[in-house]
Amino acid sequence: MSAHLESELPAVLRGQWSYEPRYANVNGWRMHYIDEGKGDPVVLLHGNPTWGFLYRKMIPLLVGSGRRVVVPDMIGFGLSEKPTREDAHSLDGHTANLTALMRGLDLTRIALVCHDWGGPTGLSFAMSNSARVRALTIMSTWAWPLPPAEFHTRIFPWRMMHAPLVGPYLLGNHRALAGRGVYLSVVNREQFARTAQYAYEAVLPDPASRLLTWVWPRWIPLDENARAYERFKWLEQELSRSKLPALIVWGREDEVFDAATFSERFKQMLPHAEGPHLVTGRHFLQEDSGTEIAALIDSFLRRLDANEGKQ
């Protein structure tokens, strides 16, 4: 598929995603991102199997509040290059790709917004580049080893993704995650199906392009011998020591990363964090409450601005 897929989206979606496409070379891959507005940067990170389109309701408010908004598509997703080798994808690799973009743009005073796999990726970047990061917003994600919750121990769908044949068949050949999975993870499904679902399916049009939708979940550690166990152990330790200002926002209907388990654990790790603020939303809470989430982030950053002005 053309790297300039944005020109191929249907008119109803181009109207929702009219930003100038930008591209950067990160560790040999072509990464798409948008860069709008001026001021201190807010970096919005998506997860699996979405892309920057997930933040379309939030970008105008944040830009209008005097912020520079940068939204990258992770390698393998959205309008970024899609490697077709499984070994091209790892948690450390995605963190390195994000780091290359942030350093290439020389961003500092970053307000980092982390969702889903954008959590481990973005938080790993933040813990290793704290001088560049001003604040964190954490939404529907995790940052510790072993299965995050009971949902991730179920045979279907989670352990099925680790199966060598069934996982690629369901998530690659049948778009189980990019299609049905996202649809089931929003509250207002009728509106989502009418206005947004195609945007997620269109950028992952064939099994080869959907490789990462089933490779990435395999990096969730299911036991202490898992390849990412030590990375998540390190991340939990570093984040627990972090004093970065933080905001916790969660979808009250989230069934994948339920609020009672996950938002409260982040609050224990970061007792100074604001929130958790609960909004209408399942796992992809930006679809149902993007405007409200943007307002919470804007208010949070305005308080930081005011506190800095007093010092």
N, C-alpha and C positions, 0 to 999 in steps of 0.2 A: 504494500500500500504506500502511496505517496506520503512523504514526510509532511507535505502541505495539505494534510487531510482537512484542515479547517475550512478550506474552500469547497470541500465536498459534502460538508454537513448540510442537511436540509435547511431551508430558510428559517423555519421556526426555531432551530437551534442556533443558527448563525446570529439571529437577533439576540439570543441570550449570551453568546460568546463571540463578541466582536473585537476582541483585543488583538493588538499587533503581536504576531508570533515572533519569538526570539529563540535563538538556538546557541548552545554552548557545547564545546567538545570537553567531555569529562571522562578522563581515563580511557580515551579511545572510543567513547560512545557519544552519539548526538542527542543531547538533552534539550527538550522544548521547555520553555518557561515564558511567563508574561511578567512584565515589570512596569507597573503603573503608578503614577503619582510621585510626590516628593515628600521628603521628611524622613524621620526614623523608619527603618524597614520593618514591616510585618511579613513574615514568611509563613505561608499556609501550606501544610504538608498533608497529602492524601495517603491512603493505604490501598488495600487490595479489594476489588479490582477496579478502582475508580481512577480519576485523573483530576486536573485542576478545575474542570467543569463543576465539580462538587461544591466549589466555593463561590459560584457565580452570584448568589444572593448576598454574599458578604463583601465582595470586593468593592462595589460602589460606595457603600457606607464608610468603609475604612479609608478609601482614597479621599472621599469627601471630608473626612475628619482631619486631613492633613498628614496622612501617612503614605509612605512608599510601600506598595504591596507587590511582593514577589511570590509567584505561584509556579513551582516547578512540577513537571510530570516526571515521576520516577522512571528510570530506564526500564523499558519493558511495558510501559503503560502510556495511555493517552496519545499524544502526538510525538513522543520521544521514540528513539530507535528501539527496536524490539529484538534483542538477541535470541537466537533459536537454539542455543546450547545451555543446558541446565547449569553447567558449571560457571556460567557468566553471572549467576545470581546467588548472592549470599547476603546476610545481614551486614557483615563488614563491608562488602562490596557496595551496597546501597548507601551505607554511611559515608564511604569514601567518595562516592559520586556526589552526594549532597555537599560534602566538605569542599570538593573541587569547585562546585558552582559558587558556594558562599565566598570562598577565598578569591575565585576569579572575579567576582563582582565587588570584592573587597568590602563586604557588608560588615558593619559594626552596629552596636546598639540594637541588635536584632530582637524583636518580639516574635518568638517561635511558637507557632500553633500546630500541635501534634495530634493526629487522629489515626486510629487503627495502626497499621504498620509504619505510618509516619511517626508513631510514638517511639518505638525502639530505635528507629533510624534517626529521628530528630533529636531525641534525648541523648543518644550516644554521641552525636555531633556536639551537642551543648556541653556535655560533661568533658569532652576533649578540647573544646574551643570556648571556654567560659568567658574569655576576654572579649569575644565577639557578641555574646548573648546578653541581652538586657532583662528578658522576662520570658516566662513559659506559660502557655495555655495548653491544658491537657484534657483531651476528650476521647472517651470510648477507646481506651488502649490499655497497655500494661507495660511493666518494666521490671519483671522478676522471673526467676527460672521456674521450671516445672509447669505442668498444665495450668494456665491462668485460672480456669474455673471448670466446674462440672461439665459445661457444654463442650469443652475441648477434650474431654475424655470419652465422649460418646463414639460408638462405632460409626454411626452416620450422623453428620457428614465428616467429622474431623479426622478420625483414624482412617477413614476411607481414603482421605487425601494422601495419606502416607503409603497406601497400597501401590505397588509398582505399575499395575495395569489399570485398575479401576479408577484411580485418581485422575490420570491423564484422560481416560475415556470420558468420564462425566464432566470434568471441568474444561477439558480441551475440546473434545468433539461435540459436546452438548451444551456448552456455555452455562453450566450449572451455577456458577458463581456470578459471571458477568451479566447473565440474564435474570433468571429466577431468583438468585441469591440476593441481589440488590433490591429487586422489587419487594421481596418479603421483608426487607429490613428497613422499610419506611412506614410511616403511619398512614399518610394520605396516598394510598396506592393508586387510586384512580387518577389523581392529578399527576402523579409521577409517571404512570404509563403513558399518559397523554402528552406530557411536555418534556420529559427528560430521559426515559429509559433508552431511547434510541442512541442518545449521545454516549452511553456506556457500551452498548453493543457494537456501535459503528466503528469504534477505534480498536476493537478486538475481533476482526471479521472472520478469522479462520483458526484452526487448531494451533498452528505454529505461533501465531501472534498471542494466543492465550496461554503460552507456556508458563509464564510467571504466576498466573492465577492458581496453579496447583503446585508449583515449585516453592513459592514463598511460604505457604502454610506448613511445609515440611520443616521449616526452621523453628517452629514452636517446639521447645524441648518437652518430650513426654516422659523422660527419666533422666537420671544424673549422667548417663552415658551419651546423651544427645550432643550433637556437634555444637549447638549454640548455648549449652548449659552454662559454661564458664563466662561467656559474653553477657548473658542476662544476670548472672551472679555479680559480675563487675558493675553492671549498670545499676542494679538495685543498691549496691553499696555506695556508689558515687552519688546517685540521686538522693539518697537518704542523708548525705552530708551537705547537699547543696543548699545555699542560702539565696539562690536566685528568686526574685519575686515570681509568684505563680498564681494562676487562676485555674480552677477545676470546673469544667462544664460537662454535664452528662445528659443523655436522653433517658427520661424516666421509664420509657417502654423498652429500653435496650435489653434484648434477650441474649446477645452474644457476650457482651461485657456488662453484666447487670450492675446497676448503680450501687446497690447495697454492698456488693463485694468490692468493686473496683474503685469507685470514687472514694469510698471510705478508706481503702488501703492507701491510695495516694495521699489522702489527708493525714494518715498516720505517718507516712514517709516524709511529708512536707507540711508539718503542722502550722507553718506560717502562711500557707496558701489561702487565698480567698475561695470561698465556696465550700462544698460543691453546690453549684447552681444547677437545678434540674429544669430541663426544658422538654417540650413535646418532641419526641423522637425515638425511633428505634436505633439500630446501630449507625445508620447514616443520618444522624440528627441534623446535619446541615440542610438536608432536603426539606425537612418540615419546619425548622426554626432558624434558618440561616440569618435572617434579619435580626432576630432576638440575640443570637450568639454574637453577631458583629457588634451590637450595641453593648453587650456585656464586656467584650474585649476593649472597645473604645473607652468605656467608663473606667475600666481597670487601668488602661494606659494613661488616661487623663489624671488619675490619682497619682500614678508614678511621676508624671510630669510635675504635678503640684508639689509633691514631696521633695523632688529634686530642686524645685525653685526655692524652697524654704531653707535648703542647706547652704 
